[in-house]
Amino acid sequence: MLCVRDAVAGYFKRPVRTTIVTVAVALLVSLSGLAQAEGYDLVILNGRVMDPESKLDAVRNVGVKDGKIAVITEDKITGKKTIDASGLVVTPGFIDLHFHNVSAPFGQKLGLRDGVTTQLEIEAGVFPVDMWYDHMEGKSQANYGASVSTMAIRESVLNPKFKTEWGATINDLAGGRPEITHVTMDWSTGVADEVQIAKILSHVEDGLKQGALGIGVPTGYMVEGITQRETHGSQELAGKYGRAVGLHGRFSGHNQSASGMLGTDEQLAAVAAGGGGLVVQHMTAQCLTLSRFCQQMIDMAAERDLNVIAENYPYTYGATIVGADYLKPDNYGPNMGHTYKDIVQISNMQPLTKKSYEKLVKTAPTTNVIFKNVTQEDLREALAHPTSIIGSDAFPYSLKSDGSQALDWDTPYEAVNGHPRGAGTHAKVLQMVREENLMPLMLAISKMSYMVADFMAKNGVEQLAQKGRIKVGADADVTIFDPKAVKQNATPANGGLPSTGMPFVVVNGTIVVKDSKVLKDVYPGQAIRAPVQH
């Protein structure tokens, strides 16, 4: 029988090299497992991961490294920071093409509480494009981007005194500081001659070369002024550069002579002739009782390979400036079916009368107002339609104290007036899914993330091919919500109350909303920009 002493002696008579190799391999395996377990910057554990691209819907752990999703697994993982998502839904960060508040820290903050990690200004746009991007660099909590603004370009060409502060069109033209900008209503009512049209389109092309995501063509605010030479010319440039137009149609209503369908038709014809993409923004607010037929028309165009999509917000009332063409009595009454009392001044939440309306239009046409538009039945059908997307049309907020724009990050939520869509659009959609069975949850998530990213990626915005998805290699923009509790809290009287039930929001791998609080002085937002051509 071999004694213990002999066995031990035999072991140590083995070649030293073999022993060292064996120990080294064991050590490397151990260290490799440790590195894999602790190599993530952030891990999101035990959440119901819902990816609208792959249709994954299962409890998984997600590991984030260097701003990217590095792993999606059932295995146990650890990292430097941990989010326990037990009982919560983990989705791609929401992408909003219709976010006018991206230039305002307070507006960004509300958007983040609503799960919006990428906030894009496509309808109104910005001008000059490079000035705006320079201004936003390094100071954005969410990803940001914009189209080039035909509104601001028209004002600059027709009103030589106009001077932007930092290129944010909605701030300049909708209640900013006129003593600095010298803004007029020329952008809306002025009719450009041949020389001016050429200059306008030249500036639009310059904006595309500077990396604009598309072209903002809100024709409905320029009914009397903008020519079809400009709307078609803009679409031709969109086709030339492979981008999309964000459209606010020329008409809002359901009368045959000036219907939302007719306004949509105008730009669809331009797409057919000039190419490029088209986002028909807040489609229900334009088409009203004709929304079903507008959607059918858009779907038919898409089936014929026209690059077009409809967008809606989940409200039966909108927000705009009191001087908007479509609020004029000869349109808002007979064509949209409403009266003065259906228009409310945001700064004091008072319904207008004929007298107060006429006074504001004459003395302060950029005053912000809320107005009724579509019916609940038509809205629900449009929201649930499988090819439409969600966009908030987040409009600037006003301070209750003096009516000035609410820009500062520290502004109290309850201190502002404004349309609740800037605070609650995405939570409201999720709430409607839960309470009204509006549509499948996966479809709702897709409409707020993947479908938006996919459309824009096909229209020259290559960065968005890495967003709107929960997959390995995608940007780590993540929204985490409680499907049983998520809800909007904003109301017409208190439009700045943030959504609840979204305890965590991650932008490019960095936690920006933690335990339902937006973290101050955290700026992981990156520019979303088309290639710049010098």
N, C-alpha and C positions, 0 to 999 in steps of 0.2 A: 504494500500500500504506500502510495506516495505521501510523504509527510508534508505538512504546511511549509516547513522550512525549505524543502526541496522545490516546492511549487513556486514559492516567492523567489528563490534563487534562480529558477528557470526563467521566470518572467524578466528579471533584470539582466539575464544573459542575452535577451533579444537585441537586435541591432538598435542602437540609440536613434538612428535616423528614422526608423519605422515608428518608434514611440513618439518622437517629436511631431512627425507628420500627423499621426492620429489625433494627438492633443490639439494641434493647430487647426485641423479641419473641424473638430468639435467646437473649438472656440469661435471660429469664423461663422459657423452655422448659428451659434448662439447670438453673436453680435448682429448677424444679418437679421435674425428675427426681431431683435430689439430695435434695430434701425427701422425696420418696416413698421413696427408697432408704434414708434414715436416720431416717425419722419414726416407727419402731416402738420401743417400750420393750424388747421382747423378740422375738427371732425363733427359731423352731425349724425347723432346716433338714434336708432330705433324709430325713425320717422317713416310715415307712409309716403314713399317717393312716387311721384306722378310725373312722368315725362311724356308730353303730348306727341313728340316725334316718334319714339319707339313704342308708345302705349304701355310702357312699364308702369305697373300699379301694384306695389308690394312694399313690405317693410324692409328697409335696407339701411346700411350705414354708408355715409358719404365722406370721403376724405378729400381735403383741399390742400393743394401745394402750389405756391408761387402764383396765386390768383386763378388757378385752373382746377377743375374737378379731376382728381388723380385716381380715384377708385370709387366704385359703387359695389358694395359687397354685403353678404350675409355674415362674413367673418368679423370677429372682434377687432377693432382698430382703436388706436389712441393718438392724440396729438397735443400740440401746445395749448390749444383752446378747444373747449368742448361745448356743444349745444345738445342738450337732451331733448329730442323731438318726439318723445313718446306721446302717442295720442294726437300728434299734429301731422299736417300734410306738408311735404317738402316739394316745392315746385320751382320751375325756372322763375327768375325775377321778372316781374311784369314790365312790358315795354309799351309806352304810350306815345303815339305819333302826334297827339293833339294836346300838348302840354305847354300852354302859354306862360306858365309860372316858372319855367326852368331857370330864368335869369334872376329870380327872387329867392334868397335863402329861406324865407318863410314858406314860400310856395313849394320849394323842394322838400322842405321838412314835412309838410302835409302829404306830399306825394309818397315819400318814404314810409310814412305811417300807413299808407294805403297799398304798400307793397310794390311801388313803382321804382325799379332800379335803373331804368333807362328812360329819360324824360326828353322827348324830342319835340321841337317847335316846327311843324311841317306846314300848317295852314297859313299862319301870318308870316313866318320866316323872320330873317334878320338881314340887316344891311348897314354897313359893309360886312361881309361874311368874315373876312380875316380879322377885323377889329373885334367882332363879337367873340370869336374863338380865343383870341389873345386875352380878352377880358376874363373869360371863364376859366382859363388854365390854372390848375392848382387850387381852385377854390370851390370845387363842386363836390357835394356829397354823393350825388348820383351821376351816372353816365349822362352825357349831354350832347346835343347836336341840333342842327337847324337847316332848313331850306333857305334859299335866297328870297327876299321879300319883294314882290311886285308893288305892294302898297308903299313901302318906304322909298323904293326907287321912283315911283310916280311922284311922291311928294318932293323928293330931291330935285327932280327934273322940272316940275311945274312950279316949285316954290324955292328959288335960289337961296332964300334966307334960312331954310331948314337946316338944322344941325343936330345930329344924333349925339346922345351922351356916350353910349358904348355899343350901339348897333342893335339894341333890343327893341324891335319895332313895336311890339305890343305896349311896352312901357312908354315909348315916345308918342305914339298916336292915340292911346286909350287912357288918358288921364295922368300922364307923366308931369313934367315941369315945363309948360309952354313958354315960360319966361326965358328958358335956356334953349329949348328946341325950336321955338318960333313956328311950331306946327300949325297948319291951317287944315281946311277940309279939301284942299286942292287934290290930294291923293284920291279922294272919293268922287268929286263932282267935275274935276277938270278934264277936258277933252284934249288929248295930245294931237299935235299936227304931225305931218310926216317926219320932219326932222326930230321931233321929240320922241316919236315912236321908235325910230332907229336908235336913239340914245338910250331909251328905256331897255330895249332888247339887248343892246350892247352891255349895259350894266348887269342884266340878268346873266348873260354868258360869262361875264367876269366873275360873278358869284359862283357859278358852276365850276369854273377853273380854280377858284379858291377853296373848293372842297365842300360846297353846299350839298346837302343830302338830296335836294330836289328843288322844286320851285313852288313857292306859296302863291296861289292864285285865288284869293277870296273875292271872286267877282261880285258876290252878293252885297259887298260893301261899296262897290264902285259901279253900280248899275248905270248911272247916268254918265259916268266918265270913261270907263275902260272900253276900248274897242275890241272887236273880234280879231283885228289885226294883232293885238297884244296877247289875247288869250290863245289864239292859234300859234302865234309866234313863240310864245313860251312853251307850248306843247312840242313844237318842232325842235326847240333847243333841248327839251327833255329827251326827245328821241335821239338827237345827235349825241348826247353825252350818256345815254343809257340810264337816266334817272326818272323819277316820278314827279307828278304834279299833285299838290294837295289842294283840293277844290272845295270852296264854299260857293255853291252854284248861284247863278245870277238871280234866280227867282226862288221864293219860298211861298208855297201855297198849293191849292188844288184846283184853281180856276184854269180853264184851258188856255187863256191868253197869256198867263204868267205863272205856270205851274212849276213845281220842283222837278217834274219830269223834263220839262222843256229846258230848264237850266242845266240838268244833267246831260241831256241830249247834246247841248252845245259843245261841251268838252269831250264827250264821247266821239263826236265827229272829228274833233281835233286829234284825238288819239288814233283814230282810224287813218287819218291823213298823214300825221306827223310822227307817230310812234311814241315811245316812252310809256311810262306807267301812269296810273291815275288812282288816287284815293278819293272817293266821294265821301267827304267828311260830314259828320252828323247828318247822315242821309235822311233820317226820319224828320229832323227839324226843317228840312227843305221840302220833302215830298208829302208830309202829313198823311192824309187819308189815301194818298197814292203811293205810299211807301212800298206796299206789296208789288206794285207794278214797276216801280223804280228798281227794286231788287231783282225782279225777273229780267228787266232790261240789262242790268249790269251782269247778271249770270249768263245771259245770251251772248253778250259781248265777250265775256271771258271764254265761253265755249268756242268762240270763233278766234281765239288766240289774241284778243286784245287784253292788255295787261292792266286789269282794273279790279278794284275791290271796294266794297261798301263798309263804312265805319259808323258806329252809333254809340251814344251814351245812354245810360238807363234812367233818364228823367223825361218828364212830359213838359218841361219848361227849360228855356235856355237863358243865356246871359250875353249881353252885347253892349254897344253904346247907343244912347238914345237917338243919335243922328243916323242910325243904320237905315238904308233905303227901305228894307222890307218892313220896318215899323211905321212907315208913313201911313196915314189914315186910309188912303185909297188902296192900300195893299193889305195892311194888317187886319182891317175890318172885313171887307168883302172877300178877300183872297185867302186869308188865314182863319177867318171866323172868330175874331176876338175884338175887344174894345179897349179903350184907354186904361180902364181899371185892371186889366190883365197885364199891364206893364208896371213894375215896381222899381222905384229908385233905390239902388243898393245902399247908398250912404245913410239913408234914414228908414228904409224898408216901408216907404209910403207909396200906395198906389197912385198912379198919375190920373189927372183929369185932362180934359181938352186944353184948359188954360195952362196948367203946369207943363204939359208936354210941349206945347208951342213955345213956351218961355225957355225951356231947356234947349230945345233944338236951335233956337235963335242965339242964346247967350252961352251955352255950355254943351255943344253937341257931342262931346266925348264922355259925358256923364254915363257911368255904368248902371245898367238896369237889368232886371230879370223879367222874362216874358213867357207866357204860356204858348205852347205850340202843339205837339202831337197828342193823340189819345192814348190811353194806357193799352188798349187792345192792339192798336197798330204798332206801338212800341215793343210790346212783348213778342209779337211775331217777328219783328225785325231783329231783335236781340238774339233770338233763338235760331235764326236762320243759319244753316251750317256753313255758309261761305263768308258771312260778315265778321268783322272784328270789332273790338271795343276800344274806344278812345274817349278820354274824359272831357276834352275842351276846357281844361282847367284855366279859369279866367282870373285875372288879378283881384286880390282882396283889397277892401278899403277899411281904414281905421274908423271905428264907430265914433271916435272923439272928434275928428276933423275932416273925414272923408278922403284923406290922402291915401296913396297906395301903401299897403302893408308889405314892406320889403324885409325888415330886420328879422334875423333868426330868432331873437328873443321875444318877439311879439307874442303876447298871450293869445292862446287859441280863441278865447271867448271875447277878445277885444276887436274882432273884425266882423264885417259884413261881406257877404259874397255868395255866389252860387255853391251849393254843397258838393257839386261834382268835382271841384278841385281838391276835396278832402276825402270823398267817399265813394267814387265811381266803382272801383274794383271790389271793395268790400260789399257794396250794394249788390253787384252782380252775384257774388258768392252767397249773399244772404237770400237773394231771389231763388237761387238754385236750391238752397236748403228748405226755405219756407214755402215756395210756390212751385217747386219742381220745374223750373223754367227750362232747363236743359241738363244733359249729363254733366257731371262735374268736370270730367276730362275735356269736354268740348269747351266749357267756360274757361278753363285754364289755357287751352290752346288759343282761344280768341284773344287772350290778354298777353300771350308770350310767343309761342312758336309760329302761329300764323302771321303775326305781325313781322317777326324777324325774317321769316321765309320770303314774304312778299318784298320787303325792302332789300334783302340780300340779292334777289333777282333783279333789282333795279339799282344796281351800282353801289350798294352799301355793304361791302364785303365783310366788314367787322361783325355784322349781325348774323352771319352764318355761324358764329361761335356763341351766340346768345339765344335765349328762348328755349333752351334744352337742358336736361339733366343727363349728361353723358360724359364719359371720360374724354378729356381734352377740351371740353367747352369752358368758356369763362364762368367763373364761380360767382354768378349773380343768382341769388337764391332768396325766395320768399317762403316763409314758414308761417302757416296759419292754422287756427283751430276750426275745423269744419263745423263744429257744434256751436261756436260762439262768435265767429267773425261777423261783424256788422258795421254799417255806417252809422255815425252819430250826428253828422252835420244835418242841419235843417235850413230852410230859407231864412229863418230869423237868426240862426247861429251857424252860418255856413262854414266856419273854420274849426269846428269840433272834429278832432281826428278819429279815424277808424280805430276800432279795437278788435282783438282776436287775432292780430298779426304780431306776435311777440318778438320775432326775429326777422331781420332783413340783412342780407349779405351782399356787398357790392365788390366785385373783383377780389373775392376771398377775404374781405375785411368786414367785420360786423359793424353795421351802422345803426341798426335798431336792436337794442338789447332789452329784454323784459319790457317791451312796449314803450321804450324811451329812445328818442333819437340822440345819439352821442354827439356832443358838441366838438367842433374843431377836428373832425375826422373827415378827410377829403380823398377818398379812393376813386372818385368818379373820373372817368376817362373820356376824352373827346371821341365822339362817333362822327367820322368825317370821311367823305369820299376822297379819292386821290387828288392831291393838289397838283395843278399843272402850271408851271412857271413859264 
